[in-house]
């Protein structure tokens, strides 16, 4: 298995664990939908000339956790912007 495939599977497992612990379900999009969709968008850093890797820094307050997921789902349910 390629390392990139392993990383993808680990990320799905982590999201699944967090969602399950928060009481939500998690479903991976089928490949045809995944290939034409957007899984996540991260913005706020300047463009880079580096063509191999880019390090993304996430503030500690933006950690994906059970509490964070519950708060996001409650915001969505009440129509608040996220």
C-alpha positions in Angstrom: 0.0 0.0 0.0 1.3 3.4 -0.9 2.2 5.8 2.0 -0.3 8.3 0.6 -3.1 5.7 0.7 -2.1 4.9 4.3 -2.3 8.5 5.3 -5.7 8.9 3.7 -7.0 5.8 5.5 -5.6 7.1 8.8 -7.3 10.4 8.4 -10.6 8.7 7.6 -10.2 6.5 10.7 -9.5 9.5 12.9 -12.5 11.5 11.6 -14.7 8.3 12.0 -13.5 7.9 15.6 -14.2 11.6 16.5 -17.6 11.5 14.7 -18.6 8.3 16.4 -17.5 9.5 19.9 -19.6 12.6 19.3 -22.6 10.5 18.3 -22.6 11.2 14.6 -22.2 8.9 11.6 -19.4 9.1 9.1 -19.5 8.1 5.4 -16.7 8.2 2.9 -17.9 9.5 -0.5 -17.7 7.0 -3.4 -14.6 7.5 -5.6 -16.5 9.0 -8.5 -18.0 11.7 -6.2 -14.7 12.1 -4.3 -12.8 12.7 -7.5 -15.0 15.6 -8.6 -15.7 17.0 -5.1 -13.9 19.0 -2.5 -13.1 17.3 0.8 -11.6 20.3 2.6 -10.4 23.8 1.8 -7.6 25.4 3.8 -6.7 29.1 3.0 -4.8 32.0 4.8 -1.0 31.3 3.8 0.8 32.9 0.9 1.6 31.0 -2.3 4.7 29.0 -2.3 7.3 28.0 -5.0 7.8 24.6 -3.2 6.5 21.9 -5.5 7.0 18.9 -3.1 5.6 19.7 0.4 3.8 22.5 2.2 3.5 22.6 6.0 0.1 23.7 7.3 0.0 25.1 10.8 -3.3 24.8 12.7 -3.8 26.9 15.8 -4.5 24.7 18.9 -8.0 26.2 19.2 -8.8 24.6 15.8 -8.2 21.0 16.9 -10.8 18.5 15.6 -12.3 16.9 18.6 -15.6 15.5 19.9 -16.4 18.9 21.5 -15.5 20.8 18.3 -17.6 18.5 16.1 -20.6 18.8 18.5 -20.3 22.6 18.5 -20.1 22.7 14.7 -23.1 20.4 14.3 -25.1 22.6 16.8 -24.2 25.7 14.8 -25.3 24.1 11.6 -28.6 22.9 13.1 -29.4 26.3 14.4 -28.6 28.0 11.1 -25.5 29.8 12.4 -22.6 30.5 10.1 -19.6 28.3 10.7 
